[in-house]
Each structure stands twice: as C-alpha cells, then as structure tokens.
Amino acid sequence: MKTANSTASLILAAGRGSRMKDYYGSKTLLPLVPGASPYEGDNPILLEILNNLPPGPKAVVVNHRKEDIIEASGSFDIVYCEQPVLNGTGGALLAAAGFLEARKFDHLIITMGDVPLVRPSTYTEMINNLKENRLAVLGFIPEDKKQYGVLEVEGGRVLKITEWKYWREYPVDVQQGLKICNSGIYAVKRDDLLRYLPILASRPHIVQKQINGVMTDVEEFFITDIVEYMCDDGLSVGYVIGDEDEVFGVDDPAALEKAQGLFMRKG
C-alpha cells in the first residue's frame, strides 16, 4: 500500500522575476489576495502551491531573496536547496539532487514557484498517469500558442517537446496540428529521474547572455532535455491536459493581476 510519502514535490523558486516592474522581492511571495496594491496583500503564491501539492516530502529551490522565502514558508516541513547560479530549470533540478537522493519516495512532482492555481486533483491525475508512463507532462490547449513550447504527441504519448524557436519554422499545417503546450510542470518516477540526472549534468547548453554589459557564454540545463532522453531511449512519456487558467504563470504585473482575479473568483 502506498503511503503519504510515496510522492515528493519540488518547487523551483530561485528566479529574480525581472519583469515584475518596481518589485524587488521574490515573486513567489506576491499575494493572490491584493491589499493596498497588487504587490501587497495576503495568500502568497508559494503558500498556495504548497497547500495544493500532494502530501509527502517537499523541497524548494531558492536563490533570489532566499531568506524571505524561508521565513514565509517556515510553518511547512521543507528542505531548501540553493541554486547558486541561475542556470536553467535543469540546473534547479541538479541543485536539488541531494534531496532527491536522500529521501525515499516513488514519484516526484516538479512545479514552478509562480504557477499557483494548479488544482490538487490535477497533481493526482499526473501521479496516476505514472502507472503507465515513466514521466508525465502537464499540458494545456490555449487559444493562442504564443511562444510556448509544444508537445508532439501520438497515441497518448509524448514524442518530443519542441520549443517555439524550432516549431515556428514548421510548415503552417504542421504548426496548426500542434495543439498542446507545455506548462513546465512534470511528474516523474524517482528511480528514472535519478538515472538521468548525471546525463543531464554532463550535457550543458551553451547560451549567450549579457553579463555586466558583455555577451558571455554560459552553461544552462533544461528539464525538457530529460524528456528527450527518455523518449530517445524508448521510455514512455505521457501527458495530462490542464485548464489554461489553471497553469497560468505570474511573470509580469498584468499576469499578477489576472492571477489575483482568477484566485478570487475561484475562492
């Protein structure tokens, strides 16, 4: 029989939230119930995520304003994993390797610290999807795909996650057939994840970024690479479809106000 500890959760909350104009804290602590301004109020995003995740061990990957995050979430039993360099979602996963290796659980939910409206039932559906698959991606079907990554699927399986810079070059009819976008939220079996972490660490992407006014080559890692490795090795990767509003991410002031409106209507 499965216990409550059969599912662990990892929240990626290290980023700066640079598009949040005139706000310098961690955007994971922005309120879902606004007060005097959208930046002040109650029900921080991170706490809503923590309350909705399945029971079991939890870790938060931190960097920017980590002391504030630790203080705000201190009532939860959490392991904090520092990502010393902001080197991508895969880098955050690698920063949590100690937690993943030390704790005993069967499945892991990986979610973002700025996506607060995912329902508990959706996380449960993702874990149930692992009965037939090694990894499950939470997808959604928007009216406008914008610049989201898309899932290339067949027969209930994910064949590939393709980023916008690649799928925008596809023929128009192929683009139109790609309906499901990637939310960046995953469920994965622990043993399979641990098998692929060293492979992820050994294959960085070299990305050019402006640092102190100079374009510099930096190493970054992406969780989507693990999906690609599994697919290439013939392991089954499934998907679950969530509502577009449910997987809405808070990345700028307009998105924050929309998330606050969605949360208030939900409550």
matplotlib code that plots the C-alpha trace (Angstrom):
import matplotlib.pyplot as plt

x = [0.0, 1.3, 1.9, 1.6, 5.4, 5.2, 5.0, 7.6, 7.3, 9.9, 9.1, 11.5, 11.6, 15.1, 14.4, 14.5, 11.3, 12.9, 9.7, 7.9, 8.3, 9.2, 9.1, 12.4, 11.3, 10.7, 7.7, 6.8, 5.7, 3.4, -0.1, -3.1, -5.4, -4.3, -4.4, -3.3, -1.6, -1.2, 2.2, 0.7, -1.8, -2.5, -2.2, 1.4, 1.7, 4.2, 2.0, -0.9, 1.3, 2.4, -1.1, -2.3, 0.6, 0.2, 1.2, 4.8, 8.4, 8.8, 11.8, 12.0, 14.9, 16.0, 18.4, 16.9, 15.7, 16.0, 15.8, 12.4, 11.2, 12.4, 10.8, 7.5, 7.2, 8.7, 5.5, 5.9, 8.3, 10.5, 14.0, 15.6, 18.1, 20.1, 20.8, 24.0, 23.9, 20.6, 21.4, 18.0, 15.3, 17.6, 20.1, 17.5, 16.8, 20.5, 20.7, 18.1, 20.0, 20.9, 17.2, 16.2, 18.8, 18.4, 14.6, 12.6, 9.6, 8.2, 7.1, 8.1, 6.1, 8.2, 6.4, 7.2, 7.1, 5.0, 2.2, -0.2, -3.6, -2.9, -5.6, -4.8, -6.8, -4.5, -1.5, -3.2, -4.1, -0.4, 0.7, -1.9, -0.5, 2.7, 1.0, 1.6, 4.4, 7.8, 7.2, 4.1, 3.9, 1.2, 0.0, -2.7, -4.5, -4.6, -6.4, -3.1, 0.1, 2.2, 5.8, 5.1, 6.9, 4.6, 4.1, 4.4, 2.2, 0.9, -1.4, -1.4, 2.4, 4.8, 7.3, 9.0, 8.7, 9.6, 10.4, 9.0, 12.2, 12.0, 8.3, 7.9, 9.9, 7.5, 5.0, 1.8, -0.3, 2.1, 2.0, -1.8, -1.8, 0.3, -2.4, -0.9, 1.5, 4.0, 3.2, 6.7, 5.1, 6.0, 5.6, 8.3, 9.3, 12.1, 14.4, 14.1, 14.8, 17.9, 19.2, 19.0, 20.4, 24.1, 23.3, 21.7, 24.6, 27.1, 25.3, 25.0, 23.7, 26.0, 23.8, 24.9, 23.8, 24.6, 26.5, 27.7, 27.2, 29.2, 27.8, 29.1, 28.8, 27.2, 26.1, 22.4, 20.4, 16.7, 14.3, 12.9, 16.2, 15.3, 12.0, 14.0, 16.5, 13.6, 11.8, 15.1, 15.6, 12.1, 10.7, 7.0, 6.3, 2.6, 0.7, -2.3, -4.3, -4.9, -7.0, -5.3, -6.1, -5.0, -1.4, -1.3, 2.2, 2.8, 5.7, 4.7, 2.4, -0.5, -0.2, -0.2, -3.5, -5.0, -3.9, -5.4, -8.7, -8.8, -8.0, -10.6, -13.3, -12.2, -12.5]
y = [0.0, 3.5, 5.9, 9.7, 9.8, 8.0, 11.4, 14.2, 17.7, 20.1, 23.8, 25.9, 29.3, 30.6, 33.2, 37.0, 37.8, 40.6, 41.5, 42.4, 46.2, 48.1, 44.9, 43.5, 40.7, 37.0, 36.9, 33.6, 35.7, 38.0, 38.0, 36.3, 38.5, 42.1, 44.8, 48.4, 47.4, 44.3, 43.8, 43.9, 41.6, 38.0, 34.4, 34.4, 32.4, 29.9, 29.0, 28.4, 26.0, 24.2, 23.8, 22.2, 19.8, 16.1, 15.1, 14.0, 15.4, 18.8, 20.9, 24.4, 25.5, 29.0, 31.8, 35.3, 36.6, 33.1, 34.4, 35.8, 32.6, 30.6, 32.9, 32.9, 29.2, 28.3, 26.6, 23.9, 20.9, 21.9, 21.2, 24.3, 23.6, 26.6, 27.0, 29.0, 30.0, 30.6, 28.2, 27.0, 24.6, 21.7, 23.5, 23.9, 20.1, 19.4, 21.7, 19.5, 16.3, 15.8, 16.0, 13.6, 11.1, 11.2, 11.0, 7.9, 8.3, 6.8, 9.8, 13.4, 16.4, 19.2, 22.6, 26.3, 28.8, 31.2, 28.9, 29.0, 27.8, 24.1, 22.1, 19.2, 16.9, 17.7, 16.7, 13.5, 12.9, 13.4, 10.8, 8.4, 8.8, 7.3, 3.9, 3.6, 6.1, 7.0, 10.7, 12.8, 16.4, 18.8, 20.3, 22.8, 23.9, 27.7, 29.8, 31.3, 29.2, 32.4, 31.3, 28.3, 25.0, 22.4, 18.7, 16.5, 13.5, 10.3, 7.7, 9.3, 9.5, 12.5, 12.0, 15.4, 18.8, 21.4, 25.0, 27.9, 28.8, 25.4, 24.8, 28.3, 27.0, 24.1, 24.3, 26.1, 22.9, 21.2, 24.1, 24.1, 20.4, 21.1, 21.9, 21.0, 23.4, 22.7, 24.1, 23.3, 21.1, 17.4, 14.2, 11.5, 8.2, 8.8, 5.9, 7.0, 10.6, 9.7, 7.6, 10.7, 13.4, 12.6, 12.6, 16.0, 17.3, 16.1, 17.8, 21.6, 24.0, 27.0, 30.1, 33.7, 36.1, 39.7, 40.0, 43.4, 44.7, 41.9, 39.0, 35.9, 32.2, 30.4, 26.9, 26.1, 23.0, 22.2, 19.7, 19.2, 17.5, 14.7, 14.2, 14.0, 11.5, 9.3, 9.4, 8.6, 5.6, 4.3, 5.0, 6.1, 9.7, 10.6, 13.8, 15.3, 18.2, 21.1, 24.2, 27.2, 29.4, 26.6, 26.7, 30.4, 31.8, 35.1, 36.7, 40.4, 42.9, 42.2, 38.5, 39.0, 41.0, 38.3, 35.5, 37.5, 37.8, 34.1, 33.2, 35.5, 34.1, 30.5, 31.2]
z = [0.0, -0.9, 2.0, 2.0, 1.4, -1.9, -3.7, -3.1, -4.5, -5.8, -6.3, -8.5, -6.8, -7.4, -10.1, -9.8, -11.6, -13.6, -15.5, -12.3, -12.6, -9.4, -7.3, -5.9, -3.7, -4.7, -7.0, -5.3, -2.3, -4.2, -2.9, -4.5, -2.5, -3.1, -0.5, -0.9, -4.2, -6.3, -4.6, -1.1, 0.5, 1.6, 0.4, -1.0, -4.3, -2.8, 0.2, -2.2, -4.2, -1.0, 0.2, -3.1, -3.6, -2.6, 0.9, 1.2, 1.3, -0.2, -1.3, -2.6, -4.8, -3.8, -4.7, -5.0, -1.7, -0.2, 3.4, 2.7, 1.1, 4.1, 6.6, 4.8, 4.4, 7.8, 9.0, 6.4, 6.7, 3.8, 2.6, 0.9, -1.9, -3.1, -6.8, -6.6, -10.3, -12.2, -14.9, -16.1, -14.9, -15.3, -13.1, -10.4, -10.6, -10.3, -7.3, -5.6, -6.3, -2.6, -1.6, -4.4, -3.5, 0.3, 0.6, 0.0, -2.3, -5.5, -7.5, -7.8, -8.8, -10.3, -10.4, -10.7, -7.9, -10.0, -11.1, -8.1, -9.5, -10.3, -8.6, -6.2, -8.5, -11.4, -9.4, -8.5, -12.2, -13.1, -10.5, -11.7, -15.2, -14.0, -13.7, -17.4, -18.1, -16.6, -16.8, -17.3, -18.7, -17.7, -21.0, -21.8, -25.0, -25.4, -27.9, -28.9, -28.6, -28.5, -27.9, -25.7, -26.2, -27.7, -27.2, -30.2, -29.3, -30.7, -29.1, -25.7, -25.6, -25.8, -28.6, -28.2, -26.6, -29.2, -28.3, -30.2, -32.0, -33.7, -34.3, -35.8, -38.7, -39.3, -42.2, -41.3, -41.5, -39.1, -36.7, -36.7, -35.7, -32.6, -30.1, -26.7, -25.0, -22.2, -18.8, -17.4, -14.7, -14.5, -12.6, -12.8, -11.2, -8.8, -10.0, -13.6, -12.7, -10.7, -13.6, -16.0, -13.6, -14.3, -18.1, -17.7, -15.8, -18.5, -21.4, -20.8, -23.4, -24.1, -24.1, -24.7, -22.0, -21.3, -18.1, -16.9, -20.5, -22.1, -24.1, -22.4, -23.0, -20.0, -19.3, -18.8, -18.3, -19.1, -17.7, -21.2, -22.1, -19.7, -21.6, -24.8, -23.3, -22.1, -25.5, -27.3, -25.0, -25.7, -22.3, -22.2, -21.5, -21.1, -20.6, -18.8, -20.0, -17.6, -18.0, -19.5, -16.5, -14.1, -15.4, -15.7, -14.7, -12.9, -14.8, -15.0, -13.3, -15.7, -15.1, -11.4, -11.6, -13.8, -11.3, -8.4, -10.3, -11.1, -7.5, -6.0, -8.4, -7.6, -3.8]

ax = plt.figure().add_subplot(projection="3d")
ax.plot(x, y, z, "-o")
ax.set_aspect("equal")
plt.show()
